[in-house]
């Protein structure tokens, strides 16, 4: 919708493009902290596994 509205600029589509872009921006901000936590946990599991610290890897991944 955003790309289409930008490529086919007409006044009646501007509101739709603005609404869609604002909605995506709000959702991205809301989920940014979630994905940072996922990334940190995945890196911690990877590091523990590389060091063969299986108890730590299982703890980070939630596998107990």
PDB file of N, CA, C, O and CB in Angstrom:
ATOM      1  N   UNK A   1       0.816  -1.191   0.000  1.00  0.00           N
ATOM      2  CA  UNK A   1       0.000   0.000   0.000  1.00  0.00           C
ATOM      3  C   UNK A   1       0.864   1.261   0.000  1.00  0.00           C
ATOM      4  O   UNK A   1       0.595   2.211  -0.735  1.00  0.00           O
ATOM      5  CB  UNK A   1      -0.931  -0.006   1.200  1.00  0.00           C
ATOM      6  N   UNK A   2       1.895   1.256   0.826  1.00  0.00           N
ATOM      7  CA  UNK A   2       2.763   2.434   0.903  1.00  0.00           C
ATOM      8  C   UNK A   2       3.473   2.654  -0.426  1.00  0.00           C
ATOM      9  O   UNK A   2       3.485   3.769  -0.948  1.00  0.00           O
ATOM     10  CB  UNK A   2       3.794   2.280   2.040  1.00  0.00           C
ATOM     11  N   UNK A   3       4.063   1.599  -0.975  1.00  0.00           N
ATOM     12  CA  UNK A   3       4.782   1.721  -2.246  1.00  0.00           C
ATOM     13  C   UNK A   3       3.836   2.106  -3.378  1.00  0.00           C
ATOM     14  O   UNK A   3       4.172   2.947  -4.212  1.00  0.00           O
ATOM     15  CB  UNK A   3       5.497   0.408  -2.585  1.00  0.00           C
ATOM     16  N   UNK A   4       2.670   1.500  -3.409  1.00  0.00           N
ATOM     17  CA  UNK A   4       1.704   1.806  -4.464  1.00  0.00           C
ATOM     18  C   UNK A   4       1.256   3.256  -4.380  1.00  0.00           C
ATOM     19  O   UNK A   4       1.187   3.956  -5.390  1.00  0.00           O
ATOM     20  CB  UNK A   4       0.490   0.873  -4.372  1.00  0.00           C
ATOM     21  N   UNK A   5       0.952   3.700  -3.163  1.00  0.00           N
ATOM     22  CA  UNK A   5       0.500   5.084  -2.997  1.00  0.00           C
ATOM     23  C   UNK A   5       1.577   6.081  -3.379  1.00  0.00           C
ATOM     24  O   UNK A   5       1.282   7.136  -3.940  1.00  0.00           O
ATOM     25  CB  UNK A   5       0.065   5.328  -1.565  1.00  0.00           C
ATOM     26  N   UNK A   6       2.825   5.751  -3.078  1.00  0.00           N
ATOM     27  CA  UNK A   6       3.923   6.646  -3.447  1.00  0.00           C
ATOM     28  C   UNK A   6       4.147   6.696  -4.942  1.00  0.00           C
ATOM     29  O   UNK A   6       4.479   7.743  -5.499  1.00  0.00           O
ATOM     30  CB  UNK A   6       5.194   6.219  -2.764  1.00  0.00           C
ATOM     31  N   UNK A   7       3.964   5.550  -5.591  1.00  0.00           N
ATOM     32  CA  UNK A   7       4.184   5.486  -7.046  1.00  0.00           C
ATOM     33  C   UNK A   7       3.022   6.096  -7.823  1.00  0.00           C
ATOM     34  O   UNK A   7       3.211   6.578  -8.939  1.00  0.00           O
ATOM     35  CB  UNK A   7       4.391   4.035  -7.487  1.00  0.00           C
ATOM     36  N   UNK A   8       1.845   6.080  -7.254  1.00  0.00           N
ATOM     37  CA  UNK A   8       0.649   6.581  -7.924  1.00  0.00           C
ATOM     38  C   UNK A   8       0.048   7.706  -7.089  1.00  0.00           C
ATOM     39  O   UNK A   8      -1.037   7.573  -6.524  1.00  0.00           O
ATOM     40  CB  UNK A   8      -0.389   5.441  -8.147  1.00  0.00           C
ATOM     41  N   UNK A   9       0.764   8.792  -7.027  1.00  0.00           N
ATOM     42  CA  UNK A   9       0.379   9.892  -6.147  1.00  0.00           C
ATOM     43  C   UNK A   9      -0.920  10.544  -6.618  1.00  0.00           C
ATOM     44  O   UNK A   9      -1.025  11.093  -7.715  1.00  0.00           O
ATOM     45  CB  UNK A   9       1.499  10.935  -6.080  1.00  0.00           C
ATOM     46  N   UNK A  10      -1.878  10.451  -5.740  1.00  0.00           N
ATOM     47  CA  UNK A  10      -3.152  11.138  -5.935  1.00  0.00           C
ATOM     48  C   UNK A  10      -3.615  11.558  -4.555  1.00  0.00           C
ATOM     49  O   UNK A  10      -3.321  10.892  -3.563  1.00  0.00           O
ATOM     50  CB  UNK A  10      -4.225  10.224  -6.665  1.00  0.00           C
ATOM     51  N   UNK A  11      -4.328  12.646  -4.495  1.00  0.00           N
ATOM     52  CA  UNK A  11      -4.767  13.166  -3.200  1.00  0.00           C
ATOM     53  C   UNK A  11      -5.600  12.172  -2.411  1.00  0.00           C
ATOM     54  O   UNK A  11      -5.500  12.121  -1.185  1.00  0.00           O
ATOM     55  CB  UNK A  11      -5.554  14.425  -3.397  1.00  0.00           C
ATOM     56  N   UNK A  12      -6.430  11.374  -3.097  1.00  0.00           N
ATOM     57  CA  UNK A  12      -7.301  10.453  -2.374  1.00  0.00           C
ATOM     58  C   UNK A  12      -6.540   9.264  -1.790  1.00  0.00           C
ATOM     59  O   UNK A  12      -7.085   8.531  -0.965  1.00  0.00           O
ATOM     60  CB  UNK A  12      -8.395   9.957  -3.289  1.00  0.00           C
ATOM     61  N   UNK A  13      -5.288   9.062  -2.209  1.00  0.00           N
ATOM     62  CA  UNK A  13      -4.491   7.966  -1.665  1.00  0.00           C
ATOM     63  C   UNK A  13      -3.489   8.436  -0.615  1.00  0.00           C
ATOM     64  O   UNK A  13      -2.895   7.610   0.078  1.00  0.00           O
ATOM     65  CB  UNK A  13      -3.760   7.259  -2.783  1.00  0.00           C
ATOM     66  N   UNK A  14      -3.295   9.723  -0.487  1.00  0.00           N
ATOM     67  CA  UNK A  14      -2.309  10.251   0.459  1.00  0.00           C
ATOM     68  C   UNK A  14      -2.655   9.860   1.888  1.00  0.00           C
ATOM     69  O   UNK A  14      -1.769   9.459   2.642  1.00  0.00           O
ATOM     70  CB  UNK A  14      -2.217  11.775   0.342  1.00  0.00           C
ATOM     71  N   UNK A  15      -3.924   9.966   2.278  1.00  0.00           N
ATOM     72  CA  UNK A  15      -4.315   9.615   3.641  1.00  0.00           C
ATOM     73  C   UNK A  15      -4.051   8.143   3.928  1.00  0.00           C
ATOM     74  O   UNK A  15      -3.599   7.792   5.019  1.00  0.00           O
ATOM     75  CB  UNK A  15      -5.792   9.936   3.869  1.00  0.00           C
ATOM     76  N   UNK A  16      -4.329   7.287   2.961  1.00  0.00           N
ATOM     77  CA  UNK A  16      -4.085   5.854   3.140  1.00  0.00           C
ATOM     78  C   UNK A  16      -2.599   5.565   3.296  1.00  0.00           C
ATOM     79  O   UNK A  16      -2.207   4.756   4.137  1.00  0.00           O
ATOM     80  CB  UNK A  16      -4.650   5.063   1.959  1.00  0.00           C
ATOM     81  N   UNK A  17      -1.779   6.214   2.498  1.00  0.00           N
ATOM     82  CA  UNK A  17      -0.334   6.012   2.575  1.00  0.00           C
ATOM     83  C   UNK A  17       0.209   6.505   3.911  1.00  0.00           C
ATOM     84  O   UNK A  17       1.044   5.844   4.528  1.00  0.00           O
ATOM     85  CB  UNK A  17       0.373   6.732   1.418  1.00  0.00           C
ATOM     86  N   UNK A  18      -0.261   7.655   4.352  1.00  0.00           N
ATOM     87  CA  UNK A  18       0.185   8.209   5.633  1.00  0.00           C
ATOM     88  C   UNK A  18      -0.208   7.277   6.772  1.00  0.00           C
ATOM     89  O   UNK A  18       0.607   6.979   7.646  1.00  0.00           O
ATOM     90  CB  UNK A  18      -0.412   9.618   5.860  1.00  0.00           C
ATOM     91  N   UNK A  19      -1.448   6.821   6.761  1.00  0.00           N
ATOM     92  CA  UNK A  19      -1.929   5.922   7.813  1.00  0.00           C
ATOM     93  C   UNK A  19      -1.136   4.617   7.826  1.00  0.00           C
ATOM     94  O   UNK A  19      -0.729   4.155   8.892  1.00  0.00           O
ATOM     95  CB  UNK A  19      -3.423   5.626   7.622  1.00  0.00           C
ATOM     96  N   UNK A  20      -0.911   4.018   6.653  1.00  0.00           N
ATOM     97  CA  UNK A  20      -0.173   2.753   6.574  1.00  0.00           C
ATOM     98  C   UNK A  20       1.264   2.928   7.046  1.00  0.00           C
ATOM     99  O   UNK A  20       1.777   2.087   7.784  1.00  0.00           O
ATOM    100  CB  UNK A  20      -0.190   2.210   5.138  1.00  0.00           C
ATOM    101  N   UNK A  21       1.918   4.002   6.634  1.00  0.00           N
ATOM    102  CA  UNK A  21       3.305   4.245   7.033  1.00  0.00           C
ATOM    103  C   UNK A  21       3.404   4.494   8.536  1.00  0.00           C
ATOM    104  O   UNK A  21       4.311   3.977   9.188  1.00  0.00           O
ATOM    105  CB  UNK A  21       3.885   5.440   6.259  1.00  0.00           C
ATOM    106  N   UNK A  22       2.485   5.277   9.089  1.00  0.00           N
ATOM    107  CA  UNK A  22       2.484   5.531  10.536  1.00  0.00           C
ATOM    108  C   UNK A  22       2.247   4.247  11.315  1.00  0.00           C
ATOM    109  O   UNK A  22       2.873   4.017  12.350  1.00  0.00           O
ATOM    110  CB  UNK A  22       1.413   6.570  10.901  1.00  0.00           C
ATOM    111  N   UNK A  23       1.350   3.418  10.820  1.00  0.00           N
ATOM    112  CA  UNK A  23       1.047   2.152  11.488  1.00  0.00           C
ATOM    113  C   UNK A  23       2.266   1.237  11.526  1.00  0.00           C
ATOM    114  O   UNK A  23       2.570   0.642  12.560  1.00  0.00           O
ATOM    115  CB  UNK A  23      -0.112   1.446  10.787  1.00  0.00           C
ATOM    116  N   UNK A  24       2.957   1.127  10.405  1.00  0.00           N
ATOM    117  CA  UNK A  24       4.159   0.284  10.344  1.00  0.00           C
ATOM    118  C   UNK A  24       5.241   0.838  11.267  1.00  0.00           C
ATOM    119  O   UNK A  24       5.918   0.075  11.955  1.00  0.00           O
ATOM    120  CB  UNK A  24       4.691   0.190   8.890  1.00  0.00           C
ATOM    121  N   UNK A  25       5.405   2.144  11.287  1.00  0.00           N
ATOM    122  CA  UNK A  25       6.419   2.753  12.156  1.00  0.00           C
ATOM    123  C   UNK A  25       6.120   2.479  13.635  1.00  0.00           C
ATOM    124  O   UNK A  25       7.031   2.170  14.403  1.00  0.00           O
ATOM    125  CB  UNK A  25       6.493   4.273  11.906  1.00  0.00           C
ATOM    126  N   UNK A  26       4.858   2.589  14.033  1.00  0.00           N
ATOM    127  CA  UNK A  26       4.488   2.297  15.428  1.00  0.00           C
ATOM    128  C   UNK A  26       4.765   0.837  15.773  1.00  0.00           C
ATOM    129  O   UNK A  26       5.292   0.541  16.845  1.00  0.00           O
ATOM    130  CB  UNK A  26       3.000   2.621  15.672  1.00  0.00           C
ATOM    131  N   UNK A  27       4.413  -0.068  14.875  1.00  0.00           N
ATOM    132  CA  UNK A  27       4.643  -1.494  15.122  1.00  0.00           C
ATOM    133  C   UNK A  27       6.135  -1.804  15.203  1.00  0.00           C
ATOM    134  O   UNK A  27       6.557  -2.604  16.039  1.00  0.00           O
ATOM    135  CB  UNK A  27       3.989  -2.340  14.021  1.00  0.00           C
ATOM    136  N   UNK A  28       6.926  -1.185  14.352  1.00  0.00           N
ATOM    137  CA  UNK A  28       8.379  -1.420  14.372  1.00  0.00           C
ATOM    138  C   UNK A  28       8.975  -0.975  15.700  1.00  0.00           C
ATOM    139  O   UNK A  28       9.817  -1.673  16.264  1.00  0.00           O
ATOM    140  CB  UNK A  28       9.069  -0.675  13.207  1.00  0.00           C
ATOM    141  N   UNK A  29       8.551   0.167  16.200  1.00  0.00           N
ATOM    142  CA  UNK A  29       9.047   0.643  17.495  1.00  0.00           C
ATOM    143  C   UNK A  29       8.624  -0.290  18.621  1.00  0.00           C
ATOM    144  O   UNK A  29       9.403  -0.564  19.533  1.00  0.00           O
ATOM    145  CB  UNK A  29       8.540   2.062  17.774  1.00  0.00           C
ATOM    146  N   UNK A  30       7.392  -0.775  18.554  1.00  0.00           N
ATOM    147  CA  UNK A  30       6.876  -1.650  19.605  1.00  0.00           C
ATOM    148  C   UNK A  30       7.652  -2.961  19.665  1.00  0.00           C
ATOM    149  O   UNK A  30       7.906  -3.478  20.753  1.00  0.00           O
ATOM    150  CB  UNK A  30       5.389  -1.932  19.379  1.00  0.00           C
ATOM    151  N   UNK A  31       8.024  -3.495  18.530  1.00  0.00           N
ATOM    152  CA  UNK A  31       8.690  -4.795  18.500  1.00  0.00           C
ATOM    153  C   UNK A  31      10.212  -4.717  18.507  1.00  0.00           C
ATOM    154  O   UNK A  31      10.872  -5.754  18.578  1.00  0.00           O
ATOM    155  CB  UNK A  31       8.249  -5.548  17.297  1.00  0.00           C
ATOM    156  N   UNK A  32      10.776  -3.542  18.436  1.00  0.00           N
ATOM    157  CA  UNK A  32      12.238  -3.395  18.416  1.00  0.00           C
ATOM    158  C   UNK A  32      12.877  -3.975  19.670  1.00  0.00           C
ATOM    159  O   UNK A  32      13.877  -4.687  19.580  1.00  0.00           O
ATOM    160  CB  UNK A  32      12.622  -1.922  18.275  1.00  0.00           C
ATOM    161  N   UNK A  33      12.311  -3.681  20.838  1.00  0.00           N
ATOM    162  CA  UNK A  33      12.900  -4.197  22.078  1.00  0.00           C
ATOM    163  C   UNK A  33      12.771  -5.713  22.151  1.00  0.00           C
ATOM    164  O   UNK A  33      13.660  -6.384  22.675  1.00  0.00           O
ATOM    165  CB  UNK A  33      12.230  -3.551  23.302  1.00  0.00           C
ATOM    166  N   UNK A  34      11.678  -6.257  21.634  1.00  0.00           N
ATOM    167  CA  UNK A  34      11.500  -7.709  21.600  1.00  0.00           C
ATOM    168  C   UNK A  34      12.599  -8.359  20.767  1.00  0.00           C
ATOM    169  O   UNK A  34      13.215  -9.330  21.206  1.00  0.00           O
ATOM    170  CB  UNK A  34      10.112  -8.073  21.033  1.00  0.00           C
ATOM    171  N   UNK A  35      12.851  -7.834  19.570  1.00  0.00           N
ATOM    172  CA  UNK A  35      13.860  -8.435  18.694  1.00  0.00           C
ATOM    173  C   UNK A  35      15.273  -8.238  19.230  1.00  0.00           C
ATOM    174  O   UNK A  35      16.140  -9.075  18.979  1.00  0.00           O
ATOM    175  CB  UNK A  35      13.757  -7.847  17.298  1.00  0.00           C
ATOM    176  N   UNK A  36      15.528  -7.145  19.968  1.00  0.00           N
ATOM    177  CA  UNK A  36      16.831  -6.994  20.619  1.00  0.00           C
ATOM    178  C   UNK A  36      17.031  -8.090  21.652  1.00  0.00           C
ATOM    179  O   UNK A  36      18.116  -8.662  21.748  1.00  0.00           O
ATOM    180  CB  UNK A  36      16.956  -5.607  21.281  1.00  0.00           C
ATOM    181  N   UNK A  37      15.994  -8.387  22.427  1.00  0.00           N
ATOM    182  CA  UNK A  37      16.080  -9.453  23.434  1.00  0.00           C
ATOM    183  C   UNK A  37      16.282 -10.809  22.770  1.00  0.00           C
ATOM    184  O   UNK A  37      17.068 -11.623  23.256  1.00  0.00           O
ATOM    185  CB  UNK A  37      14.812  -9.476  24.308  1.00  0.00           C
ATOM    186  N   UNK A  38      15.588 -11.060  21.675  1.00  0.00           N
ATOM    187  CA  UNK A  38      15.764 -12.318  20.936  1.00  0.00           C
ATOM    188  C   UNK A  38      17.197 -12.431  20.430  1.00  0.00           C
ATOM    189  O   UNK A  38      17.817 -13.489  20.536  1.00  0.00           O
ATOM    190  CB  UNK A  38      14.768 -12.406  19.751  1.00  0.00           C
ATOM    191  N   UNK A  39      17.715 -11.345  19.884  1.00  0.00           N
ATOM    192  CA  UNK A  39      19.078 -11.335  19.352  1.00  0.00           C
ATOM    193  C   UNK A  39      20.107 -11.591  20.452  1.00  0.00           C
ATOM    194  O   UNK A  39      21.017 -12.402  20.282  1.00  0.00           O
ATOM    195  CB  UNK A  39      19.369  -9.998  18.663  1.00  0.00           C
ATOM    196  N   UNK A  40      19.958 -10.890  21.589  1.00  0.00           N
ATOM    197  CA  UNK A  40      20.898 -11.090  22.707  1.00  0.00           C
ATOM    198  C   UNK A  40      20.876 -12.536  23.195  1.00  0.00           C
ATOM    199  O   UNK A  40      21.927 -13.119  23.460  1.00  0.00           O
ATOM    200  CB  UNK A  40      20.558 -10.140  23.873  1.00  0.00           C
ATOM    201  N   UNK A  41      19.698 -13.107  23.313  1.00  0.00           N
ATOM    202  CA  UNK A  41      19.579 -14.485  23.785  1.00  0.00           C
ATOM    203  C   UNK A  41      20.190 -15.456  22.781  1.00  0.00           C
ATOM    204  O   UNK A  41      20.901 -16.383  23.170  1.00  0.00           O
ATOM    205  CB  UNK A  41      18.106 -14.841  24.039  1.00  0.00           C
ATOM    206  N   UNK A  42      19.922 -15.255  21.504  1.00  0.00           N
ATOM    207  CA  UNK A  42      20.482 -16.137  20.479  1.00  0.00           C
ATOM    208  C   UNK A  42      22.006 -16.076  20.475  1.00  0.00           C
ATOM    209  O   UNK A  42      22.669 -17.106  20.348  1.00  0.00           O
ATOM    210  CB  UNK A  42      19.937 -15.761  19.096  1.00  0.00           C
ATOM    211  N   UNK A  43      22.561 -14.877  20.613  1.00  0.00           N
ATOM    212  CA  UNK A  43      24.018 -14.742  20.656  1.00  0.00           C
ATOM    213  C   UNK A  43      24.602 -15.407  21.899  1.00  0.00           C
ATOM    214  O   UNK A  43      25.677 -16.005  21.836  1.00  0.00           O
ATOM    215  CB  UNK A  43      24.415 -13.265  20.618  1.00  0.00           C
ATOM    216  N   UNK A  44      23.903 -15.307  23.023  1.00  0.00           N
ATOM    217  CA  UNK A  44      24.379 -15.946  24.260  1.00  0.00           C
ATOM    218  C   UNK A  44      24.362 -17.468  24.121  1.00  0.00           C
ATOM    219  O   UNK A  44      25.292 -18.140  24.568  1.00  0.00           O
ATOM    220  CB  UNK A  44      23.509 -15.511  25.466  1.00  0.00           C
ATOM    221  N   UNK A  45      23.313 -18.014  23.507  1.00  0.00           N
ATOM    222  CA  UNK A  45      23.241 -19.468  23.275  1.00  0.00           C
ATOM    223  C   UNK A  45      24.363 -19.897  22.345  1.00  0.00           C
ATOM    224  O   UNK A  45      25.032 -20.899  22.597  1.00  0.00           O
ATOM    225  CB  UNK A  45      21.863 -19.871  22.678  1.00  0.00           C
ATOM    226  N   UNK A  46      24.572 -19.148  21.277  1.00  0.00           N
ATOM    227  CA  UNK A  46      25.624 -19.467  20.315  1.00  0.00           C
ATOM    228  C   UNK A  46      26.996 -19.468  20.975  1.00  0.00           C
ATOM    229  O   UNK A  46      27.794 -20.381  20.762  1.00  0.00           O
ATOM    230  CB  UNK A  46      25.604 -18.474  19.158  1.00  0.00           C
ATOM    231  N   UNK A  47      27.266 -18.444  21.775  1.00  0.00           N
ATOM    232  CA  UNK A  47      28.563 -18.346  22.447  1.00  0.00           C
ATOM    233  C   UNK A  47      28.755 -19.509  23.417  1.00  0.00           C
ATOM    234  O   UNK A  47      29.822 -20.122  23.443  1.00  0.00           O
ATOM    235  CB  UNK A  47      28.684 -17.004  23.194  1.00  0.00           C
ATOM    236  N   UNK A  48      27.736 -19.815  24.208  1.00  0.00           N
ATOM    237  CA  UNK A  48      27.836 -20.915  25.164  1.00  0.00           C
ATOM    238  C   UNK A  48      28.046 -22.249  24.443  1.00  0.00           C
ATOM    239  O   UNK A  48      28.822 -23.089  24.900  1.00  0.00           O
ATOM    240  CB  UNK A  48      26.574 -20.978  26.040  1.00  0.00           C
ATOM    241  N   UNK A  49      27.363 -22.440  23.331  1.00  0.00           N
ATOM    242  CA  UNK A  49      27.518 -23.687  22.577  1.00  0.00           C
ATOM    243  C   UNK A  49      28.919 -23.787  21.960  1.00  0.00           C
ATOM    244  O   UNK A  49      29.523 -24.860  21.956  1.00  0.00           O
ATOM    245  CB  UNK A  49      26.444 -23.782  21.474  1.00  0.00           C
ATOM    246  N   UNK A  50      29.427 -22.676  21.446  1.00  0.00           N
ATOM    247  CA  UNK A  50      30.785 -22.686  20.878  1.00  0.00           C
ATOM    248  C   UNK A  50      31.821 -23.050  21.936  1.00  0.00           C
ATOM    249  O   UNK A  50      32.829 -23.692  21.643  1.00  0.00           O
ATOM    250  CB  UNK A  50      31.123 -21.316  20.265  1.00  0.00           C
ATOM    251  N   UNK A  51      31.555 -22.630  23.163  1.00  0.00           N
ATOM    252  CA  UNK A  51      32.474 -22.929  24.271  1.00  0.00           C
ATOM    253  C   UNK A  51      32.125 -24.255  24.953  1.00  0.00           C
ATOM    254  O   UNK A  51      32.734 -24.632  25.954  1.00  0.00           O
ATOM    255  CB  UNK A  51      32.447 -21.791  25.301  1.00  0.00           C
ATOM    256  N   UNK A  52      31.138 -24.949  24.393  1.00  0.00           N
ATOM    257  CA  UNK A  52      30.653 -26.237  24.889  1.00  0.00           C
ATOM    258  C   UNK A  52      30.203 -26.152  26.347  1.00  0.00           C
ATOM    259  O   UNK A  52      30.394 -27.084  27.129  1.00  0.00           O
ATOM    260  CB  UNK A  52      31.738 -27.296  24.744  1.00  0.00           C
ATOM    261  N   UNK A  53      29.610 -25.030  26.688  1.00  0.00           N
ATOM    262  CA  UNK A  53      29.017 -24.841  28.015  1.00  0.00           C
ATOM    263  C   UNK A  53      27.520 -25.150  27.886  1.00  0.00           C
ATOM    264  O   UNK A  53      26.679 -24.254  27.818  1.00  0.00           O
ATOM    265  CB  UNK A  53      29.266 -23.365  28.567  1.00  0.00           C
ATOM    266  N   UNK A  54      27.228 -26.439  27.855  1.00  0.00           N
ATOM    267  CA  UNK A  54      25.881 -26.890  27.523  1.00  0.00           C
ATOM    268  C   UNK A  54      24.843 -26.480  28.555  1.00  0.00           C
ATOM    269  O   UNK A  54      23.701 -26.189  28.199  1.00  0.00           O
ATOM    270  CB  UNK A  54      25.870 -28.378  27.371  1.00  0.00           C
ATOM    271  N   UNK A  55      25.216 -26.454  29.814  1.00  0.00           N
ATOM    272  CA  UNK A  55      24.256 -26.015  30.835  1.00  0.00           C
ATOM    273  C   UNK A  55      23.842 -24.570  30.596  1.00  0.00           C
ATOM    274  O   UNK A  55      22.664 -24.226  30.694  1.00  0.00           O
ATOM    275  CB  UNK A  55      24.855 -26.168  32.245  1.00  0.00           C
ATOM    276  N   UNK A  56      24.820 -23.731  30.284  1.00  0.00           N
ATOM    277  CA  UNK A  56      24.507 -22.326  30.001  1.00  0.00           C
ATOM    278  C   UNK A  56      23.679 -22.191  28.733  1.00  0.00           C
ATOM    279  O   UNK A  56      22.725 -21.414  28.688  1.00  0.00           O
ATOM    280  CB  UNK A  56      25.792 -21.506  29.872  1.00  0.00           C
ATOM    281  N   UNK A  57      24.042 -22.942  27.710  1.00  0.00           N
ATOM    282  CA  UNK A  57      23.297 -22.882  26.448  1.00  0.00           C
ATOM    283  C   UNK A  57      21.843 -23.284  26.675  1.00  0.00           C
ATOM    284  O   UNK A  57      20.927 -22.639  26.165  1.00  0.00           O
ATOM    285  CB  UNK A  57      23.948 -23.799  25.382  1.00  0.00           C
ATOM    286  N   UNK A  58      21.638 -24.344  27.438  1.00  0.00           N
ATOM    287  CA  UNK A  58      20.272 -24.784  27.722  1.00  0.00           C
ATOM    288  C   UNK A  58      19.511 -23.771  28.564  1.00  0.00           C
ATOM    289  O   UNK A  58      18.313 -23.565  28.372  1.00  0.00           O
ATOM    290  CB  UNK A  58      20.292 -26.125  28.429  1.00  0.00           C
ATOM    291  N   UNK A  59      20.223 -23.136  29.506  1.00  0.00           N
ATOM    292  CA  UNK A  59      19.578 -22.131  30.362  1.00  0.00           C
ATOM    293  C   UNK A  59      19.108 -20.944  29.532  1.00  0.00           C
ATOM    294  O   UNK A  59      17.977 -20.484  29.688  1.00  0.00           O
ATOM    295  CB  UNK A  59      20.544 -21.655  31.467  1.00  0.00           C
ATOM    296  N   UNK A  60      19.970 -20.449  28.653  1.00  0.00           N
ATOM    297  CA  UNK A  60      19.614 -19.306  27.814  1.00  0.00           C
ATOM    298  C   UNK A  60      18.473 -19.637  26.851  1.00  0.00           C
ATOM    299  O   UNK A  60      17.610 -18.799  26.590  1.00  0.00           O
ATOM    300  CB  UNK A  60      20.834 -18.835  27.030  1.00  0.00           C
ATOM    301  N   UNK A  61      18.475 -20.855  26.331  1.00  0.00           N
ATOM    302  CA  UNK A  61      17.478 -21.206  25.318  1.00  0.00           C
ATOM    303  C   UNK A  61      16.153 -21.649  25.920  1.00  0.00           C
ATOM    304  O   UNK A  61      15.177 -21.854  25.198  1.00  0.00           O
ATOM    305  CB  UNK A  61      18.011 -22.296  24.431  1.00  0.00           C
ATOM    306  N   UNK A  62      16.117 -21.798  27.243  1.00  0.00           N
ATOM    307  CA  UNK A  62      14.888 -22.215  27.886  1.00  0.00           C
ATOM    308  C   UNK A  62      14.693 -23.710  27.930  1.00  0.00           C
ATOM    309  O   UNK A  62      13.641 -24.182  28.360  1.00  0.00           O
ATOM    310  CB  UNK A  62      13.746 -21.602  27.204  1.00  0.00           C
ATOM    311  N   UNK A  63      15.693 -24.476  27.492  1.00  0.00           N
ATOM    312  CA  UNK A  63      15.617 -25.934  27.505  1.00  0.00           C
ATOM    313  C   UNK A  63      16.221 -26.441  28.812  1.00  0.00           C
ATOM    314  O   UNK A  63      17.442 -26.470  28.972  1.00  0.00           O
ATOM    315  CB  UNK A  63      16.353 -26.550  26.270  1.00  0.00           C
ATOM    316  N   UNK A  64      15.390 -26.824  29.706  1.00  0.00           N
ATOM    317  CA  UNK A  64      15.892 -27.310  31.000  1.00  0.00           C
ATOM    318  C   UNK A  64      15.422 -28.717  31.237  1.00  0.00           C
ATOM    319  O   UNK A  64      15.737 -29.308  32.270  1.00  0.00           O
ATOM    320  CB  UNK A  64      15.437 -26.403  32.152  1.00  0.00           C
TER     321      UNK A  64
END
